Amino acid sequence: MKRYDLRHLKNDFEPRMKELLSSHPAHEIAIFLFEVGDFTPVQRSADLVKESGYELMNSLKFNEVDWTIVVKKS
């Protein structure tokens, strides 16, 4: 299991997330943390996960501004 903190990238986390997904080992869980203002980044991240061939296992609000998703490649 590997955790990736993308909060410092603010709303521009998607390119880095895509890069990390492409290099993440298959069958290993990845946890991503990113910042949300409105909920648009949540849907965009879910779409990116699906497009990358991963399964979204969990998605939750971590605190007032941070979101966490847990993914795994089948």
MMTF fields as JSON, N, C-alpha, C and O atoms, coordinates in Angstrom:
{
  "mmtfVersion": "1.0.0",
  "mmtfProducer": "UNKNOWN",
  "numBonds": 295,
  "numAtoms": 296,
  "numGroups": 74,
  "numChains": 1,
  "numModels": 1,
  "chainsPerModel": [1],
  "groupsPerChain": [74],
  "chainIdList": ["A"],
  "bondAtomList": [4, 2, 8, 6, 12, 10, 16, 14, 20, 18, 24, 22, 28, 26, 32, 30, 36, 34, 40, 38, 44, 42, 48, 46, 52, 50, 56, 54, 60, 58, 64, 62, 68, 66, 72, 70, 76, 74, 80, 78, 84, 82, 88, 86, 92, 90, 96, 94, 100, 98, 104, 102, 108, 106, 112, 110, 116, 114, 120, 118, 124, 122, 128, 126, 132, 130, 136, 134, 140, 138, 144, 142, 148, 146, 152, 150, 156, 154, 160, 158, 164, 162, 168, 166, 172, 170, 176, 174, 180, 178, 184, 182, 188, 186, 192, 190, 196, 194, 200, 198, 204, 202, 208, 206, 212, 210, 216, 214, 220, 218, 224, 222, 228, 226, 232, 230, 236, 234, 240, 238, 244, 242, 248, 246, 252, 250, 256, 254, 260, 258, 264, 262, 268, 266, 272, 270, 276, 274, 280, 278, 284, 282, 288, 286, 292, 290],
  "bondOrderList": [1, 1, 1, 1, 1, 1, 1, 1, 1, 1, 1, 1, 1, 1, 1, 1, 1, 1, 1, 1, 1, 1, 1, 1, 1, 1, 1, 1, 1, 1, 1, 1, 1, 1, 1, 1, 1, 1, 1, 1, 1, 1, 1, 1, 1, 1, 1, 1, 1, 1, 1, 1, 1, 1, 1, 1, 1, 1, 1, 1, 1, 1, 1, 1, 1, 1, 1, 1, 1, 1, 1, 1, 1],
  "groupList": [{"groupName": "MET", "atomNameList": ["N", "CA", "C", "O"], "elementList": ["N", "C", "C", "O"], "formalChargeList": [0, 0, 0, 0], "bondAtomList": [1, 0, 2, 1, 3, 2], "bondOrderList": [1, 1, 2], "singleLetterCode": "M", "chemCompType": "L-PEPTIDE LINKING"}, {"groupName": "LYS", "atomNameList": ["N", "CA", "C", "O"], "elementList": ["N", "C", "C", "O"], "formalChargeList": [0, 0, 0, 0], "bondAtomList": [1, 0, 2, 1, 3, 2], "bondOrderList": [1, 1, 2], "singleLetterCode": "K", "chemCompType": "L-PEPTIDE LINKING"}, {"groupName": "ARG", "atomNameList": ["N", "CA", "C", "O"], "elementList": ["N", "C", "C", "O"], "formalChargeList": [0, 0, 0, 0], "bondAtomList": [1, 0, 2, 1, 3, 2], "bondOrderList": [1, 1, 2], "singleLetterCode": "R", "chemCompType": "L-PEPTIDE LINKING"}, {"groupName": "TYR", "atomNameList": ["N", "CA", "C", "O"], "elementList": ["N", "C", "C", "O"], "formalChargeList": [0, 0, 0, 0], "bondAtomList": [1, 0, 2, 1, 3, 2], "bondOrderList": [1, 1, 2], "singleLetterCode": "Y", "chemCompType": "L-PEPTIDE LINKING"}, {"groupName": "ASP", "atomNameList": ["N", "CA", "C", "O"], "elementList": ["N", "C", "C", "O"], "formalChargeList": [0, 0, 0, 0], "bondAtomList": [1, 0, 2, 1, 3, 2], "bondOrderList": [1, 1, 2], "singleLetterCode": "D", "chemCompType": "L-PEPTIDE LINKING"}, {"groupName": "LEU", "atomNameList": ["N", "CA", "C", "O"], "elementList": ["N", "C", "C", "O"], "formalChargeList": [0, 0, 0, 0], "bondAtomList": [1, 0, 2, 1, 3, 2], "bondOrderList": [1, 1, 2], "singleLetterCode": "L", "chemCompType": "L-PEPTIDE LINKING"}, {"groupName": "HIS", "atomNameList": ["N", "CA", "C", "O"], "elementList": ["N", "C", "C", "O"], "formalChargeList": [0, 0, 0, 0], "bondAtomList": [1, 0, 2, 1, 3, 2], "bondOrderList": [1, 1, 2], "singleLetterCode": "H", "chemCompType": "L-PEPTIDE LINKING"}, {"groupName": "ASN", "atomNameList": ["N", "CA", "C", "O"], "elementList": ["N", "C", "C", "O"], "formalChargeList": [0, 0, 0, 0], "bondAtomList": [1, 0, 2, 1, 3, 2], "bondOrderList": [1, 1, 2], "singleLetterCode": "N", "chemCompType": "L-PEPTIDE LINKING"}, {"groupName": "PHE", "atomNameList": ["N", "CA", "C", "O"], "elementList": ["N", "C", "C", "O"], "formalChargeList": [0, 0, 0, 0], "bondAtomList": [1, 0, 2, 1, 3, 2], "bondOrderList": [1, 1, 2], "singleLetterCode": "F", "chemCompType": "L-PEPTIDE LINKING"}, {"groupName": "GLU", "atomNameList": ["N", "CA", "C", "O"], "elementList": ["N", "C", "C", "O"], "formalChargeList": [0, 0, 0, 0], "bondAtomList": [1, 0, 2, 1, 3, 2], "bondOrderList": [1, 1, 2], "singleLetterCode": "E", "chemCompType": "L-PEPTIDE LINKING"}, {"groupName": "PRO", "atomNameList": ["N", "CA", "C", "O"], "elementList": ["N", "C", "C", "O"], "formalChargeList": [0, 0, 0, 0], "bondAtomList": [1, 0, 2, 1, 3, 2], "bondOrderList": [1, 1, 2], "singleLetterCode": "P", "chemCompType": "L-PEPTIDE LINKING"}, {"groupName": "SER", "atomNameList": ["N", "CA", "C", "O"], "elementList": ["N", "C", "C", "O"], "formalChargeList": [0, 0, 0, 0], "bondAtomList": [1, 0, 2, 1, 3, 2], "bondOrderList": [1, 1, 2], "singleLetterCode": "S", "chemCompType": "L-PEPTIDE LINKING"}, {"groupName": "ALA", "atomNameList": ["N", "CA", "C", "O"], "elementList": ["N", "C", "C", "O"], "formalChargeList": [0, 0, 0, 0], "bondAtomList": [1, 0, 2, 1, 3, 2], "bondOrderList": [1, 1, 2], "singleLetterCode": "A", "chemCompType": "L-PEPTIDE LINKING"}, {"groupName": "ILE", "atomNameList": ["N", "CA", "C", "O"], "elementList": ["N", "C", "C", "O"], "formalChargeList": [0, 0, 0, 0], "bondAtomList": [1, 0, 2, 1, 3, 2], "bondOrderList": [1, 1, 2], "singleLetterCode": "I", "chemCompType": "L-PEPTIDE LINKING"}, {"groupName": "VAL", "atomNameList": ["N", "CA", "C", "O"], "elementList": ["N", "C", "C", "O"], "formalChargeList": [0, 0, 0, 0], "bondAtomList": [1, 0, 2, 1, 3, 2], "bondOrderList": [1, 1, 2], "singleLetterCode": "V", "chemCompType": "L-PEPTIDE LINKING"}, {"groupName": "GLY", "atomNameList": ["N", "CA", "C", "O"], "elementList": ["N", "C", "C", "O"], "formalChargeList": [0, 0, 0, 0], "bondAtomList": [1, 0, 2, 1, 3, 2], "bondOrderList": [1, 1, 2], "singleLetterCode": "G", "chemCompType": "PEPTIDE LINKING"}, {"groupName": "THR", "atomNameList": ["N", "CA", "C", "O"], "elementList": ["N", "C", "C", "O"], "formalChargeList": [0, 0, 0, 0], "bondAtomList": [1, 0, 2, 1, 3, 2], "bondOrderList": [1, 1, 2], "singleLetterCode": "T", "chemCompType": "L-PEPTIDE LINKING"}, {"groupName": "GLN", "atomNameList": ["N", "CA", "C", "O"], "elementList": ["N", "C", "C", "O"], "formalChargeList": [0, 0, 0, 0], "bondAtomList": [1, 0, 2, 1, 3, 2], "bondOrderList": [1, 1, 2], "singleLetterCode": "Q", "chemCompType": "L-PEPTIDE LINKING"}, {"groupName": "TRP", "atomNameList": ["N", "CA", "C", "O"], "elementList": ["N", "C", "C", "O"], "formalChargeList": [0, 0, 0, 0], "bondAtomList": [1, 0, 2, 1, 3, 2], "bondOrderList": [1, 1, 2], "singleLetterCode": "W", "chemCompType": "L-PEPTIDE LINKING"}],
  "groupTypeList": [0, 1, 2, 3, 4, 5, 2, 6, 5, 1, 7, 4, 8, 9, 10, 2, 0, 1, 9, 5, 5, 11, 11, 6, 10, 12, 6, 9, 13, 12, 13, 8, 5, 8, 9, 14, 15, 4, 8, 16, 10, 14, 17, 2, 11, 12, 4, 5, 14, 1, 9, 11, 15, 3, 9, 5, 0, 7, 11, 5, 1, 8, 7, 9, 14, 4, 18, 16, 13, 14, 14, 1, 1, 11],
  "groupIdList": [1, 2, 3, 4, 5, 6, 7, 8, 9, 10, 11, 12, 13, 14, 15, 16, 17, 18, 19, 20, 21, 22, 23, 24, 25, 26, 27, 28, 29, 30, 31, 32, 33, 34, 35, 36, 37, 38, 39, 40, 41, 42, 43, 44, 45, 46, 47, 48, 49, 50, 51, 52, 53, 54, 55, 56, 57, 58, 59, 60, 61, 62, 63, 64, 65, 66, 67, 68, 69, 70, 71, 72, 73, 74],
  "secStructList": [7, 3, 3, 3, 3, 7, 4, 4, 4, 6, 6, 7, 7, 2, 2, 2, 2, 2, 2, 2, 2, 2, 2, 1, 7, 6, 6, 7, 3, 3, 3, 3, 3, 3, 3, 7, 1, 1, 1, 2, 2, 2, 2, 2, 2, 2, 2, 2, 2, 2, 2, 6, 6, 3, 3, 3, 3, 3, 3, 3, 3, 7, 1, 1, 1, 3, 3, 3, 3, 3, 3, 3, 3, 7],
  "xCoordList": [0.852, 0.0, 0.906, 1.886, 0.556, 1.352, 0.416, -0.635, 0.796, -0.012, 0.684, 1.887, -0.099, 0.421, -0.319, -1.541, 0.422, -0.159, -0.049, 1.045, -1.174, -1.202, -1.82, -2.142, -1.983, -2.642, -1.878, -2.489, -0.564, 0.236, -0.002, 0.326, -0.565, -0.825, -2.152, -2.484, -2.907, -4.221, -5.114, -5.307, -5.658, -6.614, -5.934, -6.618, -4.61, -3.863, -3.209, -2.086, -3.899, -3.335, -3.472, -2.757, -4.363, -4.663, -3.471, -3.282, -2.664, -1.517, -0.577, -0.094, -0.331, 0.554, -0.105, 0.563, -1.392, -2.112, -2.069, -1.867, -2.256, -2.203, -0.811, -0.683, 0.219, 1.599, 1.849, 2.465, 1.37, 1.559, 0.795, 1.299, -0.42, -1.2, -0.517, -0.544, 0.091, 0.735, 1.984, 2.379, 2.602, 3.81, 3.576, 4.495, 2.358, 2.054, 1.939, 1.331, 2.511, 2.453, 1.019, 0.181, 0.756, -0.571, -0.858, 0.061, -2.104, -2.603, -2.136, -2.269, -1.602, -1.212, -2.132, -2.446, -2.552, -3.471, -2.725, -1.595, -3.384, -2.841, -3.858, -5.058, -3.378, -4.227, -3.776, -2.597, -4.721, -4.427, -5.151, -6.34, -4.423, -5.009, -4.912, -3.855, -6.008, -5.993, -6.995, -7.88, -6.836, -7.679, -8.904, -8.822, -10.038, -11.248, -11.834, -11.828, -12.337, -13.099, -14.561, -15.286, -14.974, -16.272, -16.015, -14.889, -17.007, -16.827, -16.443, -16.424, -16.138, -15.747, -14.493, -14.465, -13.457, -12.259, -12.534, -11.827, -13.549, -13.877, -14.334, -13.879, -15.222, -15.697, -14.582, -14.455, -13.776, -12.66, -11.679, -11.177, -11.4, -10.474, -11.085, -10.375, -12.376, -13.037, -12.984, -12.755, -13.191, -13.106, -11.69, -11.507, -10.7, -9.304, -8.93, -8.229, -9.392, -9.128, -9.705, -9.034, -10.934, -11.587, -10.867, -10.636, -10.511, -9.805, -8.444, -7.961, -7.831, -6.502, -6.567, -5.534, -7.781, -7.93, -7.891, -7.641, -8.135, -8.148, -9.58, -10.509, -9.735, -11.024, -11.011, -10.078, -12.038, -12.174, -12.787, -13.952, -12.017, -12.467, -13.133, -14.034, -12.684, -13.233, -12.967, -11.947, -13.889, -13.753, -14.416, -15.607, -13.638, -14.23, -13.58, -12.434, -14.356, -13.88, -13.024, -13.48, -11.774, -10.817, -10.984, -10.932, -11.181, -11.466, -12.197, -12.822, -12.147, -12.922, -12.511, -13.359, -11.255, -10.805, -10.128, -9.876, -9.831, -9.076, -9.962, -10.91, -9.619, -10.365, -9.379, -8.235, -9.834, -9.01, -9.72, -10.914, -8.981, -9.533, -8.567, -7.351, -9.128, -8.354, -8.649, -9.808, -7.596, -7.758, -6.878, -5.891, -7.268, -6.494, -6.681, -7.791, -5.605, -5.696, -6.026, -5.35, -7.064, -7.505, -6.625, -6.85],
  "yCoordList": [-1.166, 0.0, 1.24, 1.312, 2.195, 3.418, 4.612, 4.607, 5.628, 6.839, 7.971, 8.188, 8.688, 9.815, 11.08, 11.166, 12.039, 13.307, 14.33, 14.798, 14.672, 15.618, 16.956, 17.776, 17.178, 18.405, 19.663, 20.707, 19.585, 20.765, 21.227, 22.362, 20.362, 20.715, 21.439, 21.867, 21.57, 22.238, 21.597, 20.381, 22.376, 21.895, 21.258, 20.742, 21.289, 20.754, 19.407, 19.145, 18.567, 17.287, 16.177, 15.177, 16.324, 15.238, 14.743, 13.531, 15.619, 15.098, 14.238, 13.195, 14.685, 13.924, 12.614, 11.583, 12.647, 11.442, 10.417, 9.226, 10.878, 9.995, 9.371, 8.18, 10.18, 9.693, 8.617, 7.589, 8.865, 7.903, 6.605, 5.517, 6.724, 5.526, 4.676, 3.447, 5.323, 4.561, 3.817, 2.823, 4.284, 3.625, 2.801, 2.145, 2.83, 2.098, 0.606, 0.225, -0.244, -1.694, -2.229, -1.814, -3.154, -3.776, -4.552, -5.063, -4.633, -5.367, -4.772, -5.412, -3.583, -2.913, -1.714, -0.998, -1.502, -0.412, 0.914, 1.01, 1.937, 3.298, 4.213, 4.122, 5.076, 6.047, 7.433, 7.774, 8.221, 9.57, 10.581, 10.438, 11.601, 12.728, 13.946, 14.221, 14.677, 15.91, 16.892, 16.516, 18.14, 19.217, 19.4, 19.29, 19.68, 19.994, 21.302, 21.579, 22.097, 23.291, 22.913, 22.726, 22.806, 22.208, 20.718, 20.254, 19.985, 18.547, 18.117, 16.92, 19.058, 18.726, 17.854, 16.9, 18.131, 17.281, 15.829, 14.919, 15.618, 14.257, 13.437, 12.311, 13.996, 13.29, 13.134, 12.087, 14.182, 14.092, 13.006, 12.279, 12.885, 11.843, 10.46, 9.53, 10.307, 9.02, 8.641, 7.478, 9.606, 9.358, 8.952, 8.034, 9.627, 9.33, 7.918, 7.193, 7.547, 6.213, 5.156, 4.178, 5.356, 4.397, 4.325, 3.236, 5.491, 5.535, 4.846, 4.317, 4.853, 4.255, 2.761, 2.114, 2.212, 0.784, 0.361, -0.805, 1.299, 1.009, 0.941, 1.441, 0.314, 0.238, 1.215, 1.215, 2.041, 2.968, 2.198, 1.803, 1.988, 1.171, 2.002, 1.525, 3.248, 4.101, 5.553, 5.877, 6.415, 7.845, 8.557, 8.376, 9.366, 10.032, 11.376, 11.644, 12.184, 13.499, 13.3, 12.743, 13.764, 13.555, 14.597, 14.273, 15.829, 16.924, 17.999, 17.672, 19.23, 20.282, 20.526, 20.897, 20.331, 20.644, 19.484, 19.583, 18.406, 17.317, 16.11, 15.814, 15.425, 14.239, 13.089, 13.286, 11.89, 10.699, 9.681, 9.432, 9.087, 7.975, 6.797, 6.972, 5.615, 4.381, 3.622, 3.392, 3.237, 2.563, 1.323, 1.189, 0.416, -0.804, -1.223, -1.16, -1.654, -2.14, -3.618, -4.398, -3.987, -5.39, -6.24, -7.445],
  "zCoordList": [0.0, 0.0, 0.0, 0.741, -0.838, -0.957, -0.918, -1.559, -0.172, -0.067, -0.805, -0.655, -1.606, -2.371, -1.938, -2.053, -1.449, -1.001, -2.129, -2.446, -2.727, -3.844, -3.438, -4.298, -2.151, -1.677, -2.059, -2.29, -2.13, -2.465, -3.91, -4.256, -4.746, -6.151, -6.347, -7.453, -5.253, -5.278, -6.342, -6.32, -7.261, -8.255, -9.476, -10.36, -9.531, -10.677, -10.365, -10.796, -9.629, -9.198, -10.242, -10.16, -11.213, -12.148, -12.979, -13.078, -13.577, -14.344, -13.48, -13.922, -12.266, -11.373, -10.955, -10.867, -10.699, -10.328, -11.464, -11.225, -12.681, -13.842, -13.978, -14.26, -13.776, -13.839, -12.774, -13.052, -11.568, -10.484, -10.738, -10.458, -11.267, -11.573, -12.634, -12.563, -13.61, -14.683, -14.206, -14.816, -13.135, -12.637, -11.374, -10.882, -10.848, -9.614, -9.911, -10.912, -9.059, -9.296, -9.307, -8.507, -10.228, -10.31, -9.02, -8.38, -8.655, -7.484, -6.158, -5.116, -6.184, -4.947, -4.744, -5.695, -3.529, -3.207, -3.204, -2.726, -3.75, -3.729, -3.056, -3.317, -2.206, -1.521, -1.967, -1.874, -2.449, -2.914, -2.041, -1.757, -1.62, -0.902, -1.795, -2.362, -1.923, -2.698, -2.105, -1.337, -2.473, -1.971, -2.848, -4.071, -2.221, -2.982, -2.482, -1.282, -3.403, -3.051, -3.21, -2.233, -4.46, -4.738, -4.991, -4.809, -5.394, -5.534, -6.947, -7.235, -7.831, -9.196, -9.239, -10.016, -8.449, -8.48, -8.079, -8.512, -7.261, -6.835, -8.046, -8.243, -8.842, -10.024, -11.054, -11.69, -11.214, -12.164, -11.762, -12.619, -10.472, -10.015, -10.221, -10.603, -9.977, -10.2, -11.675, -12.009, -12.551, -13.995, -14.395, -15.195, -13.847, -14.149, -13.688, -14.394, -12.526, -11.983, -12.928, -13.257, -13.356, -14.257, -15.605, -16.132, -16.162, -17.443, -17.373, -18.375, -16.202, -16.019, -15.733, -15.559, -15.684, -15.461, -14.003, -13.698, -13.106, -11.678, -11.168, -11.802, -10.016, -9.347, -8.176, -7.373, -8.078, -6.963, -5.799, -5.857, -4.758, -3.634, -2.544, -1.855, -2.389, -1.344, -1.709, -2.317, -1.335, -1.575, -0.402, -0.15, 0.311, 1.466, 1.75, 1.392, 2.398, 2.811, 4.057, 5.056, 3.984, 5.059, 6.163, 7.349, 5.766, 6.695, 5.896, 4.887, 6.292, 5.619, 4.166, 3.355, 3.816, 2.453, 1.73, 0.529, 2.415, 1.811, 1.522, 2.25, 0.431, 0.015, -0.137, -0.546, 0.197, 0.087, -0.788, -0.616, -1.734, -2.501, -2.395, -2.316, -2.397, -2.335, -3.619, -3.964, -4.32, -5.613, -5.685, -4.961, -6.587, -6.819, -8.247, -8.775, -8.889, -10.265, -10.21, -9.539, -10.919, -10.917, -11.779, -11.893]
}
